Amino acid sequence: MRLCVLVLLAALPACAPDTLPGLRTSLSAPFIRDDARRGAVEIAVKADFAAVIADIAAGGGPALERAFDAAAVPQPDRPARRLQLSGDLGLYESNPGALVTALLLWGG
């Protein structure tokens, strides 16, 4: 009985999607794209964080537009998102990760 449990526990990692040859690309590709987009948004926000915050406070600007572009936020949605960002400016000033997450949720 113990031997069966040990064999099953040893074999369990082999069932992970990335270890099955036929599923590797089909399951991993969307996650790779999401990771790449998240990375682009993090760079856009964190590389020029002070300017992004200043743009939010001013109601818009080039640094915020670069972050919107990286997150693929649709152009028609951006005016409403600028208002939402300015309303929660206190949160985003102290938490760039929250800003990145909000942009990713609003983007495509």
C-alpha positions in Angstrom: 0.0 0.0 0.0 2.8 2.5 0.9 4.6 1.6 -2.2 1.6 2.5 -4.3 1.2 5.9 -2.6 4.9 6.6 -3.1 4.7 5.6 -6.8 1.7 7.9 -7.3 3.4 10.8 -5.5 6.5 10.3 -7.6 4.4 10.2 -10.8 2.2 13.2 -10.1 4.7 15.9 -11.3 4.7 14.1 -14.7 1.0 15.1 -15.1 1.7 18.8 -15.1 0.7 20.4 -18.5 4.2 21.6 -19.3 5.6 18.1 -19.1 3.2 16.5 -21.5 4.7 16.9 -25.0 1.5 17.3 -26.9 0.1 20.0 -24.6 3.2 22.1 -24.1 2.6 24.7 -26.8 -1.1 24.7 -26.7 -1.4 25.4 -23.0 1.7 27.5 -22.5 1.3 30.0 -25.4 -1.5 32.1 -23.8 0.4 32.3 -20.6 3.6 33.4 -22.4 1.7 36.2 -24.2 0.1 37.3 -20.9 3.5 37.3 -19.2 5.0 39.4 -22.1 2.2 41.9 -21.8 2.5 42.1 -18.1 6.2 42.7 -18.5 5.6 45.5 -21.0 3.1 47.2 -18.7 5.4 46.9 -15.7 8.2 48.5 -17.6 6.0 51.3 -18.9 4.7 52.0 -15.4 7.8 51.4 -13.2 10.5 52.9 -15.5 8.8 56.3 -15.4 6.6 56.0 -12.4 6.8 59.6 -11.3 5.7 60.8 -14.7 2.9 58.3 -14.9 1.6 59.5 -11.5 1.9 63.1 -12.6 0.0 62.3 -15.8 -2.8 60.7 -13.8 -3.0 63.8 -11.5 -3.1 66.0 -14.6 -5.8 64.0 -16.3 -3.5 62.5 -19.0 -0.1 62.7 -20.6 2.5 60.8 -22.7 3.7 58.5 -19.9 0.2 57.4 -19.1 -0.6 56.9 -22.8 2.5 54.7 -23.1 1.2 52.6 -20.2 -2.3 52.4 -21.8 -0.7 51.3 -25.1 1.4 48.6 -23.4 -1.7 47.3 -21.6 -3.8 47.6 -24.9 -6.5 49.7 -23.2 -8.9 50.6 -26.0 -8.9 54.2 -27.0 -12.7 54.8 -26.4 -12.3 53.5 -22.8 -9.3 55.8 -21.9 -11.2 58.9 -20.8 -13.2 56.9 -18.2 -10.1 55.1 -17.1 -8.3 58.4 -16.6 -11.1 59.4 -14.2 -11.0 56.1 -12.4 -7.2 56.4 -12.0 -7.4 60.0 -10.7 -10.1 59.0 -8.2 -7.8 56.3 -6.8 -4.5 58.2 -7.1 -3.7 57.7 -3.4 -3.6 54.0 -3.9 -1.5 54.1 -7.0 1.0 56.6 -5.6 2.0 54.0 -3.0 1.5 50.8 -5.0 2.7 50.6 -8.6 1.7 46.9 -8.7 -1.9 47.9 -8.2 -1.6 50.3 -11.1 -0.1 47.6 -13.3 -2.9 45.2 -12.4 -5.6 47.8 -13.1 -4.2 48.6 -16.5 -3.9 44.8 -17.4 -7.6 44.3 -16.4 -8.7 47.2 -18.6 -6.6 46.2 -21.5 -7.2 43.6 -24.2 
